[in-house]
Structure formats: structure tokens, C-alpha cells
Amino acid sequence: MRRREVDEALERGDFVRSDDRVIALMTILGALLGLLVLAIVLAEG
């Protein structure tokens, strides 16, 4: 379903917005990954 929306938008020269929940989830996961890396660096140092 999403792929079809993206393909149709590309044919029109347009784009399809991502779902806000997906963006929020990726932001949270990125922040958690950053905190994990920081904890590893501080623990090793």
C-alpha cells in the first residue's frame, strides 16, 4: 500500500509524507541509540 502511494507520487513528480508515528518512533530510537553510545564511551573512558 505505501509502496504504491510512493510510486504514484514519484510518477507525478511529488512526494508522500511519512506517518507522524513513524517519524516519532525513529526520533526516539535515534535518541536512545545516542544515549547508549554516550554511556559506552563514558564507561570505557
DSSP file (Angstrom, degrees, kcal/mol; ACC not computed):
  #  RESIDUE AA STRUCTURE BP1 BP2  ACC     N-H-->O    O-->H-N    N-H-->O    O-->H-N    TCO  KAPPA ALPHA  PHI   PSI    X-CA   Y-CA   Z-CA
    1    1 A M     >        0   0    0      0, 0.0     4,-1.9     0, 0.0     5,-0.1   0.000 360.0 360.0 360.0 -53.1    0.0    0.0    0.0
    2    2 A R  H  >  +     0   0    0      1,-0.2     4,-2.4     2,-0.2     5,-0.2   0.902 360.0  54.5 -62.5 -41.2    2.7    2.5    1.0
    3    3 A R  H  > S+     0   0    0      1,-0.2     4,-2.9     2,-0.2    -1,-0.2   0.901 106.7  51.1 -61.4 -40.4    4.9    1.5   -1.9
    4    4 A R  H  > S+     0   0    0      2,-0.2     4,-2.6     1,-0.2    -1,-0.2   0.915 109.6  50.3 -63.0 -42.6    2.0    2.1   -4.4
    5    5 A E  H  X S+     0   0    0     -4,-1.9     4,-2.1     2,-0.2    -2,-0.2   0.912 113.0  46.5 -60.6 -43.0    1.5    5.6   -2.9
    6    6 A V  H  X S+     0   0    0     -4,-2.4     4,-2.5     2,-0.2    -2,-0.2   0.925 112.2  49.9 -66.8 -44.9    5.2    6.4   -3.2
    7    7 A D  H  X S+     0   0    0     -4,-2.9     4,-1.9     1,-0.2    -2,-0.2   0.916 112.2  47.7 -60.1 -43.8    5.4    5.1   -6.8
    8    8 A E  H  X S+     0   0    0     -4,-2.6     4,-1.5     1,-0.2    -1,-0.2   0.894 111.5  50.5 -64.9 -39.9    2.3    7.1   -7.8
    9    9 A A  H  X>S+     0   0    0     -4,-2.1     5,-3.4    -5,-0.2     4,-0.7   0.902 108.9  51.6 -65.3 -40.1    3.8   10.2   -6.2
   10   10 A L  H ><5S+     0   0    0     -4,-2.5     3,-0.6     1,-0.2    -1,-0.2   0.881 106.6  53.9 -64.1 -37.6    7.1    9.7   -8.0
   11   11 A E  H 3<5S+     0   0    0     -4,-1.9    -1,-0.2     1,-0.2    -2,-0.2   0.852 111.4  45.7 -64.1 -33.7    5.3    9.4  -11.3
   12   12 A R  H 3<5S-     0   0    0     -4,-1.5    -1,-0.2    -5,-0.1    -2,-0.2   0.572 117.0-114.7 -82.8  -9.6    3.6   12.8  -10.6
   13   13 A G  T <<5S+     0   0    0     -4,-0.7    -3,-0.2    -3,-0.6     2,-0.2   0.777  82.1 111.2  78.3  27.1    6.9   14.3   -9.5
   14   14 A D      < -     0   0    0     -5,-3.4     2,-0.3    -6,-0.2    -1,-0.3  -0.471  59.3-128.1-118.3-173.5    5.5   14.7   -6.0
   15   15 A F        -     0   0    0     -2,-0.2     2,-0.5    -3,-0.1    -9,-0.0  -0.948  10.4-129.1-138.9 162.5    6.2   13.1   -2.6
   16   16 A V        -     0   0    0     -2,-0.3     2,-0.1   -10,-0.0   -10,-0.0  -0.944  26.9-122.3-114.0 130.6    4.2   11.4    0.1
   17   17 A R        -     0   0    0     -2,-0.5     2,-0.1     1,-0.1     3,-0.1  -0.408  27.1-118.8 -68.6 144.7    4.5   12.5    3.7
   18   18 A S        -     0   0    0      1,-0.1     2,-0.2    -2,-0.1    -1,-0.1  -0.464  37.5 -90.7 -78.0 156.9    5.6    9.8    6.2
   19   19 A D    >>  -     0   0    0      1,-0.1     4,-1.9    -2,-0.1     3,-0.6  -0.474  30.4-130.2 -66.8 135.7    3.3    9.0    9.1
   20   20 A D  H 3> S+     0   0    0      1,-0.2     4,-2.5     2,-0.2     5,-0.2   0.824 107.4  58.4 -58.7 -32.6    4.0   11.1   12.1
   21   21 A R  H 3> S+     0   0    0      2,-0.2     4,-2.4     1,-0.2    -1,-0.2   0.883 104.8  50.1 -66.1 -37.2    4.1    8.0   14.3
   22   22 A V  H <> S+     0   0    0     -3,-0.6     4,-2.4     2,-0.2    -2,-0.2   0.920 111.3  48.3 -66.4 -43.6    6.9    6.6   12.2
   23   23 A I  H  X S+     0   0    0     -4,-1.9     4,-2.2     2,-0.2    -2,-0.2   0.923 112.7  48.4 -62.0 -44.8    8.9    9.8   12.4
   24   24 A A  H  X S+     0   0    0     -4,-2.5     4,-2.4     2,-0.2    -2,-0.2   0.907 111.2  50.4 -63.4 -41.8    8.4   10.0   16.2
   25   25 A L  H  X S+     0   0    0     -4,-2.4     4,-2.6     1,-0.2     5,-0.2   0.923 111.2  47.7 -62.9 -44.6    9.5    6.3   16.6
   26   26 A M  H  X S+     0   0    0     -4,-2.4     4,-2.2     1,-0.2    -1,-0.2   0.875 111.5  51.6 -65.0 -36.2   12.7    6.9   14.6
   27   27 A T  H  X S+     0   0    0     -4,-2.2     4,-2.3     2,-0.2    -2,-0.2   0.930 111.7  46.1 -64.5 -45.4   13.4   10.0   16.6
   28   28 A I  H  X S+     0   0    0     -4,-2.4     4,-2.5     2,-0.2    -2,-0.2   0.921 113.3  48.9 -64.1 -44.6   13.0    8.2   19.9
   29   29 A L  H  X S+     0   0    0     -4,-2.6     4,-2.4     1,-0.2    -1,-0.2   0.892 111.0  50.8 -63.7 -38.7   15.1    5.2   18.7
   30   30 A G  H  X S+     0   0    0     -4,-2.2     4,-2.3     2,-0.2    -1,-0.2   0.907 110.7  48.6 -64.0 -42.0   17.8    7.6   17.5
   31   31 A A  H  X S+     0   0    0     -4,-2.3     4,-2.3     2,-0.2    -2,-0.2   0.915 112.0  48.9 -64.8 -42.8   17.9    9.4   20.8
   32   32 A L  H  X S+     0   0    0     -4,-2.5     4,-2.3     2,-0.2    -2,-0.2   0.905 110.8  50.5 -63.8 -40.9   18.1    6.1   22.7
   33   33 A L  H  X S+     0   0    0     -4,-2.4     4,-2.4     2,-0.2    -1,-0.2   0.908 109.7  51.2 -62.6 -41.4   20.9    4.9   20.5
   34   34 A G  H  X S+     0   0    0     -4,-2.3     4,-2.3     1,-0.2    -2,-0.2   0.904 110.4  48.6 -61.5 -42.3   22.8    8.2   21.1
   35   35 A L  H  X S+     0   0    0     -4,-2.3     4,-2.4     2,-0.2    -1,-0.2   0.880 110.3  52.0 -65.9 -37.5   22.4    7.8   24.8
   36   36 A L  H  X S+     0   0    0     -4,-2.3     4,-2.2     2,-0.2    -2,-0.2   0.924 110.3  47.6 -63.7 -44.7   23.6    4.2   24.6
   37   37 A V  H  X S+     0   0    0     -4,-2.4     4,-2.6     2,-0.2    -2,-0.2   0.914 111.6  51.1 -62.9 -42.3   26.7    5.2   22.7
   38   38 A L  H  X S+     0   0    0     -4,-2.3     4,-2.5     1,-0.2    -2,-0.2   0.911 109.7  49.9 -61.5 -42.4   27.4    8.0   25.2
   39   39 A A  H  X S+     0   0    0     -4,-2.4     4,-2.2     2,-0.2    -1,-0.2   0.894 111.5  49.0 -63.9 -39.2   27.1    5.5   28.1
   40   40 A I  H  X S+     0   0    0     -4,-2.2     4,-2.1     2,-0.2    -2,-0.2   0.925 111.8  48.6 -65.6 -44.1   29.5    3.1   26.4
   41   41 A V  H  X S+     0   0    0     -4,-2.6     4,-1.6     1,-0.2    -2,-0.2   0.917 113.9  46.2 -62.8 -43.0   32.0    5.9   25.7
   42   42 A L  H  < S+     0   0    0     -4,-2.5    -1,-0.2     1,-0.2    -2,-0.2   0.871 112.3  50.9 -68.7 -35.5   31.8    7.2   29.3
   43   43 A A  H  < S+     0   0    0     -4,-2.2    -1,-0.2    -5,-0.2    -2,-0.2   0.859 113.0  45.4 -69.6 -35.2   32.2    3.6   30.7
   44   44 A E  H  <        0   0    0     -4,-2.1    -1,-0.2     1,-0.2    -2,-0.2   0.776 360.0 360.0 -77.5 -27.0   35.2    2.9   28.6
   45   45 A G     <        0   0    0     -4,-1.6    -1,-0.2    -5,-0.2    -2,-0.2   0.451 360.0 360.0 -85.7 360.0   36.9    6.2   29.4
